[in-house]
Structures are given as structure tokens and as C-alpha cells.
């Protein structure tokens, strides 16, 4: 199963800027604090959802992760990463779920 999340060029630029700043600079520049997140959700036809998240850290640079859900319950998650756009792969109960995060053209 495959879904695509399209993000505006401006928002992707903002996310990439956040990924290159330590937490204290993010707070000074944008007011975001530890554990605040930016989330985009892909919805699959069988009721499964995948959240692609950027998570703000206190002193370190933020990290990204993907979380697969069904009815509000977490099924699986990816390892933390430092890239938001691109391909996110999940597997649950023998099914593969793929989310592409792309910049709108």
C-alpha cells in the first residue's frame, strides 16, 4: 500500500531549516520547545494511518520518525532519522505500507 504526502515548498524549507538547528536555537528563532512536533498524516484505505513527524529536542537537533496507527493505537514505528522528505517504509502483519513525502511542484 502506497500513499503520498505533498508539502508546500515553503513548509519543506521550514522543516529543513529546523532539522539543521539545535533545540535552543529553534526556541529562540521560532518559539518551539522540547517535544513539540510537526506532523503530516497519510491515510490508507484499510483504516491504517501513518504519521510522519519532526520532533523538537531540547539541546540537540530535532529528529524525524514515522509511526503507523490503527484506531489510535500504535502498530509500529521507524528508527529516528534526520530527513523528513523521501520514502518511509513500514511493515505490519505481513503488509507493507509506504509513504512518500514530496515537495509540491
C-alpha positions as CSV (number, residue, x, y, z in Angstrom):
1,X,0.0,0.0,0.0
2,X,1.4,3.4,-1.0
3,X,0.4,6.9,-0.1
4,X,2.0,10.3,-0.9
5,X,2.1,13.4,1.3
6,X,2.7,16.6,-0.6
7,X,4.1,19.5,1.3
8,X,4.5,23.1,0.0
9,X,7.9,24.3,-0.9
10,X,7.8,26.9,1.9
11,X,6.8,24.4,4.6
12,X,9.5,21.9,3.4
13,X,12.1,24.7,3.6
14,X,10.9,25.5,7.1
15,X,11.2,21.8,8.2
16,X,14.7,21.5,6.7
17,X,15.7,24.7,8.5
18,X,14.5,23.2,11.8
19,X,16.4,20.0,11.1
20,X,19.7,22.0,10.8
21,X,19.3,23.9,14.1
22,X,19.9,22.8,17.7
23,X,16.9,22.9,20.1
24,X,17.9,26.1,21.8
25,X,18.2,28.0,18.5
26,X,14.8,26.6,17.4
27,X,13.3,28.0,20.6
28,X,15.0,31.4,20.1
29,X,14.1,31.7,16.4
30,X,10.6,30.0,16.2
31,X,9.5,29.5,19.8
32,X,9.2,25.7,19.6
33,X,10.0,23.8,22.7
34,X,11.1,20.3,23.6
35,X,8.7,17.5,22.4
36,X,6.7,19.8,20.2
37,X,6.1,18.2,16.8
38,X,5.2,18.9,13.2
39,X,3.1,16.0,11.8
40,X,1.7,15.0,8.4
41,X,-0.6,12.0,8.2
42,X,-1.1,9.6,5.3
43,X,-4.4,7.6,5.4
44,X,-4.6,4.1,3.8
45,X,-7.8,2.6,2.5
46,X,-7.9,-0.1,5.3
47,X,-8.1,2.4,8.1
48,X,-4.3,2.4,8.9
49,X,-2.7,5.8,9.2
50,X,1.0,6.8,9.2
51,X,2.2,9.9,10.9
52,X,5.5,11.4,9.7
53,X,6.8,13.5,12.5
54,X,9.5,16.1,13.2
55,X,10.2,16.1,17.0
56,X,11.9,19.1,18.7
57,X,14.7,18.2,21.2
58,X,15.9,20.4,24.0
59,X,19.6,20.8,23.2
60,X,20.2,18.6,20.2
61,X,18.8,19.0,16.6
62,X,15.3,17.6,16.1
63,X,14.7,14.2,14.7
64,X,12.2,12.6,12.4
65,X,10.2,9.4,12.8
66,X,7.3,7.6,11.3
67,X,4.5,6.0,13.3
68,X,1.9,3.6,12.0
69,X,-1.5,3.6,13.7
70,X,-4.9,1.9,13.6
71,X,-7.8,3.3,15.6
72,X,-5.4,5.5,17.6
73,X,-3.2,2.6,18.6
74,X,0.5,2.5,17.6
75,X,1.3,-0.5,15.5
76,X,5.0,0.1,14.7
77,X,7.5,3.0,14.2
78,X,10.6,3.7,12.3
79,X,14.0,4.4,13.8
80,X,14.8,8.1,14.4
81,X,16.3,9.9,11.4
82,X,17.3,13.3,10.3
83,X,15.4,13.5,7.0
84,X,11.7,14.4,6.5
85,X,11.1,14.0,2.8
86,X,11.5,10.8,0.8
87,X,10.3,7.3,1.4
88,X,9.1,6.0,4.7
89,X,8.6,2.2,4.9
90,X,6.5,0.3,7.5
91,X,5.6,-3.4,7.8
92,X,2.8,-4.7,10.0
93,X,1.0,-8.2,9.9
94,X,2.8,-9.1,6.6
95,X,1.6,-5.9,4.8
96,X,4.0,-3.2,3.6
97,X,3.0,0.4,4.0
98,X,5.0,3.0,2.1
99,X,4.7,6.8,2.5
100,X,6.4,9.2,0.1
101,X,6.8,12.7,1.4
102,X,7.3,15.1,-1.5
103,X,7.6,18.8,-2.1
104,X,4.7,20.2,-4.2
105,X,5.9,21.5,-7.6
